[in-house]
Amino acid sequence: MAHLATPLPSEPSTWTRWGPGGKGLRDTVRGMVWESLGQPLAGDTAYAMVYCGNGIIVGGTAAGDLVRSTDYGITWKNLGDIIVGANACGQFAYLGNGIVIATADDAAGAAIARSTDYGRTWAVVGYGPAGSSAWAWADITYCGNGIVLVGFTGLVMRSTDYGATFTYVTDFGVLTRGLAYCGNGVVIVHTHGHEYALRSTDYGISYSRITLPALTSNSWMDSVRYFGNGVVIIASNGDQIFRSTDYGMSWTLATTSGAASMNVNGVVYLGNGCGIFFKRRVGADFLTNRLVSTDWGVTWENPTQTVVVATWNGICAIGDDTVLAWSAAGSLFRGRFIGATPPESGTKDTSAFTTITANTTIAAGDRYAVYLVSNAASRNVKLPSATACAGRRYVVKRMGAGNVMVSRTGTNTIDGVTNTAVTARYDSMELQSTGSRWLVINEVD
């Protein structure tokens, strides 16, 4: 996925800086921190969006209009119909080098449109089968090397020239709602109303069925995403989230903690093992929560902060930990993830530095904190379990005359031993958890 080339242009007033020197921004509440960006299109609704790098986001509305932002979603322009006569936009995919592929319905049917200038101008390059829809049952995935797959109501179109031309591949005979490229030629397709998914190992040319555990024949599978490292996530209604760690060959049912009977409205991967499962309550007209994962989709739980809106339409990751979500009412929200964060992040916001004068066990919830040990006598700083805080870093700095011992919790080791020490005044030690042990990654004498 794409990463932010520069910081976002604004910082929510409720955020505070964390870490030595204020290296980043995080909120103190686990989950997502959201801010409203208002209704930049005067109530119009973006149905789908894609991030193209360098702050450029391209999206389409239910009315067929093309919308575009060049400042990470702060301001938007409505450029009118993506193609002449368009009445609905569907999905988007960015291929690099300014090339964007989109689906849109027009008078002739479900069209495939292509832009080579980051979404400013478009041309129709193909059509789906008669009766297909560009938005209800469609998706796009880019497989690299110019190979693009577009799904229309179970039929797959394929391009090998960066979307300039498309040819028919296959008709699955079942409704499909999502495509995901997982690397090494592997493509996963999820179906609607069936207890199986589909898998290709030849860049989308041929497919075989995959059985998913505990999935009933009437379940909806509304999103499939590749998380990296062989991890694939498929989300269905009823809070069923299926996870594979072998590029879709075998699957398990992930652990979820949330209200039942939810329709999926998208899964977004934000990098560093963090993902969001957007949900819409069945039989109600508001979204009350969503599920988040910080461990590559092993477990999913309710975040502590929620945004109540009509329902989500456009959902777009715009960099590690950051997502845009457009509501059906036309309101735009920007959320940033502050759960289990990557190594260079944390949530100890009350103070970048903590002074301690007694033996101290670091709390499992403290992330990237600097502990200043100021005491004349020897003191012990005990690390939390490495298995409970993969990726976290702590800095221990000796400020006084007393020796500072850094010790483990449980059976985790520190560079292969049970403890280590900061032996001179004003020396410091930085340690990081691998998820199974602690490593000393930096010492300053």
N, C-alpha and C positions, 0 to 999 in steps of 0.2 A: 504494500500500500504506500501511498505517497506520504511524505512527511512535511511538516511546516518548514519552509525555507527561512522565514523570519517570524518573530513573535506576532501574536495577534495584536491588532492596532489599539485595543482598549482592554482595560482590566477592571472587572467588577469591583465596586467599592467595598464589598464585604470580604474580599480576599486579603490575606496577609502574606508576607514573604516568609519563606522557610529556608533553613539550611545555612551553612557558613557563608556570610556575605550576601544572603538573600538571593540564592541562585535560581529560584523558581517561585511558582505561585501555587498554593494549595489551600483549600478550606479545611476547617477542623472537623467536619462531619463526614462520616463514611458514606460513600455512595456517589451521587452526582450533585454538582452544584450547577444550578441553572440560572440563566438570566434571560429576560425577555428582550428581543430586538424589535418589538412592536409589530406593525403590519406594513412592511416595506413596499408591498404591492397593493396597498389600499384595499386589503381584504381578499385579493386574489390568492389562490392556493397553488403552491408548487406540488406537483404529484410525485416527482422523482428528481433527484439531484446527483451530480457527480463532481468530485473534486479533481481539478486538472493541474494542481500545483501552482505555486507563486500567487496564492490568494484567489485564484480564479475558480468559481463554482458555476456550473451550468445546470439549469433545471427546466422543467416543462410543467405547464399547468393543465388542469382538467379541461380548459377551454382550447388547448392546443397552442398556447403562447409559449415562446422561449424566453426564459428569464436568466439573467446573468449578473454575477457579482465579481468584482476584481479586488475586493478588500476583505476577504474571508467572511463574507455574508453580512457585513454591516450595512451596505447600501446595495440596491439592486436596480437594474433596468429591465423593463419589459420590451423585448424586441419584436413583438408581434408574432404571427403564426410562424411556427418552425418551418412548415412547408405550406404552400398556398392551399387554403381550404381545410387546414388541420382542425379537427374538433376535439382531440384529446392527445396528450403526450403520454408516453409509457415509460420506458426505462432508458438509462444512459450508461455508457461505458467510455472510459478514457484510455486511449491506446498509446499515448505519448506523442511528442512532436506536434502537439496542437490538434491531433486527430481525435474527434469525438464521434461515437456512434449512438443513435437514438432510434426509438420506435415511436410512431405517431399514426393516428387514424385520420384518413382523409376520405374524400368522396370515392376513391378507387379501392379503399380497403386499408389493411394494416401495412404501413410503409416503413421501410428502413431508410433513415436519413443519415447523412455523413457531413461532418464539418472538418475542415483542415486548418481553421484559424481560431481554435479555442472557442468555438460556439458562436462566432459572430455571423457567419453565413452557412447555409445548408443546401444540400442537393439530395434528391431521392435516388437511391442506388438499388432498390429492390422492394418487393412486396411479399407478404405472407400469403397463405392459402385463402381462398374465398371463405368468408364468414369468420375469419380469425380477428382477434382484437389485439391492438398494440399495447394495451394497458392491463386488461383483466387477467390474461394468462400469458404473460410475456416476460422475458428476461434476456440479458446480454452478459456474456463473459468473454474476457480477452485471454487467450492462451499463450501469448507471446509469439514472436517470429511471424507477425502479420496474421495469425489465425484468430478469427472472431467467430463466435457462435451466437446466434439469435434464436430464441425459442418462441414459437407462436402456437398456443393452444395444443401443445403436444408435438408439433412439427418443428424440426430444427433446420435452420438455414446456416450455411457455413461459408466463410470467406478466408482466403489465404493471401490476400493482397491488401491487408489493413483496411478492410471494409469497402474497397472500391467496387467490388462485385461480389454477389452471393449466389450460391447454388443450393438446391434442395438436398438434404442429407437423408432424413428418415422421418416417418410418422409413427410415434409410439403407440397411438391408438388410445391414449389416456391423457387427461389434462395434466399439464405440468405448470409449475409456478416459479421455478428458480433453477439457475445454472451456476455452478461454481468450478473454476479451474483450480486444481490443487498442485500443479507442477508435475513434471515427468510424464506429461501426456494424459494425466488423469482428470476427467471431468465427472462431476456428480450432478445428477438431475433428480429433483424430487417431484413426486406425483401428487395429485389431488384425489382423495377418496379411495386410495389403495394402500395396502400395507407393505409396499416396497418402494425402493428408490431405484435409480438407474445409474450405471457406472460405465465410463469409457476409459480405455487405456491408450487410445490412438488419436488423441486430440479431437474427440468428438465425432469420429467417423462411424464407429459401431458401439453398441451398448449391450450390457447384460443386467439382469435384475439383481438387486440387493435386498435381502429380507431384513426388516427392522424389527427389533424385539418389542413385544407388548404394544404394537401399533394396530389399532382396529381398522377395519376396512373403510369406515366412514370418517376417518381422521383427516383433517386438513394439514398439509405440510406447506407452510407459507414462506419459508426462507431457508436457504442453505448458504453457508459461508465457510471459507477456508481460513483457519487461524494460523497456519504455518506449522512447520515441524511435523507434518503428517496429520495434524488435527483438523477434522472437519466437523461442523456443527449443522444439524438439521433441526428446525423447530416446528412443532405442530401445535394445534389447539389443545386445550386441556393442560397446558403447562408441560407438555412432553417435549423434552429436549434430548436428541440423540447425538452421541459423540463417537467419533472414530479416531483412532491414533495411528492407523495404518493406511491412510489415504483412501478411506472408504471401503476397505475389504471386510472389516468386521465392526460391529457397533454395540454400544452399551447405552442404557438409559441413564442420563445424568441426574444428579440429585437437585431438586428444585424446592424452593420455599416461597410459596406465593399462593394467591387465590386460584381456585380451580376454574374451569370453564372460561378460559381466555382464548380469544383469537390472536394469532400472531400477526403483527404488522411489520415485521422486519427484525433481522438480527444484524447488528453492526459490530465489526471487529475494529478495536482502537489500537491494536499493537500491545506488546508487552504482556500478552496473555489475558488482556482485559476485553470483555465484550458486553454488549447490552442487548437484551431481548425485549423488544417493544411489544406491549400487549394492549388489546382493546377488549373491554369487558363485554361479554355476550349479554344482550338484553338491556343494556344501559347505554347512555349517550355520553359517557365520559371515561377518560383514561385515568385510573387512580394510581397505578404504579407500573413498574417494569422490573425485570430481573436483571441483575448484573453478575458477572463472573470475573474473578481476579486470578483464576488458576487454570487458564486455557480451557474453560468450559466444563471442568469436573463437577463443580458445584455452582448453583445459581441462587441468588437470594434477593429479597427486597432491599433496595437502598433506603437510607433514612430520610432522604428528601424526595418529594414527588412534585410533579407539575400536573395540575388538573386541566385538561383541555378536551375539546370535542372528540377528536381522534387524530392520530398521526397520519400524514400523507407522505411527504418527502422526508427521507432520513438519509443523512450523509455524514460520513467520517471525514474530517478535514485535517487530520494529523493525530499523532499519538495523544490519547486521552481527551480528544475534543470532537464533538458531534453537533450537527445542526439538525433540528427537527421542525418541520412545518406542519401546523395543525390544519384540519379541514376548514377551520374558520378563518384561515389566512394569517394566523399569528406565527411568528418565527421565534424559536428558542435556541439558545446556544448552551450546551452543557459540557462540563469538563469533569473528567473522572478523577476521583480522589480516594479510591479504594486501595488495593494493594498495588502500589505504584512502582515504576521501574527503578533501577538502582540509583539514579540521580534525582530522586524525588522523595517526598515524605510529607508528614502531616503534623509535625511538632511545631505549630505556628505561634504558640504563646510566647516563645522565646527561641531564638536560634541557639542560645547557649543556656545550659543548666549547670549551676554551681552546686556541688555536693561536698559535704564535710564528713559524711558517715558512710559505712558500708552500704552499698546500693545495688539493688537488682533492677535492671532496666525493664520497664514495662513493655509488654509485647506490642502495645499500640503505638509506642514512640518510634518515629521513623526519621532517619538521618538527623539525629541530634548530636550536638557537641557537649560532652560532659567535662566540665572543668573541676578537677579534684583538687580542692584547696584545704590541706590539712598538714599539721606538723607530724602526725603519726601515720603509720602505714594504713592504707584503706584498700578494700576489695570492691571492684565493679564487676558484677555478674551479668553476663549476656543472657538474653532470653533464648529459648530453644530455637536453633537454626531452622528446624522443620516448620516452625510456626511463622517465619518471616523471611521467606526466600527473597533474595535481592536487596534486603535492607542493609543500610550502612550506619555505623556508629563511629564517632570520633571520641577518644578518651585522651584528655590532655592533663598532664600533671602540672599544677600551679604552685604546690607547696613543697615543703622539705620531705614529707613522708613518701615512702615508696608506694606505688600504685600497682596492685595486682588485678589483672583482667582474667576472669575465670568463666567456665562454661556452665550451662544448665543441662542436667541429664547426662547423656552419653556423647553429646556432640563434642567434637574436638576443635581446637584452635591451631591451625597449621600442624595438625597431627598430634598435638599435646593437649593436656587438660587445662593449662593456664599459661599466661605470659605476663610480662610486666613492662611498665613504663618506668625506667630506672633513673631518669635524670629530670630535674626541674625544667619546665617549659618544653619538654619533649612531648610528642603526641603520637597516637597510633590510630589508624583507620582500619576498621574491620567490616567485612561484608559476608552475609550468609549466602551459601550456595543452595540452600534448601535442605542440606543434610549435614553441613559442617560450617565452621567459621574460617575465613581466610584473612590474614593480615595483608592488606593491599597497599598500604602506605605507612611509612614511619618517618617522622620528622624529628631530627635531633637538634 
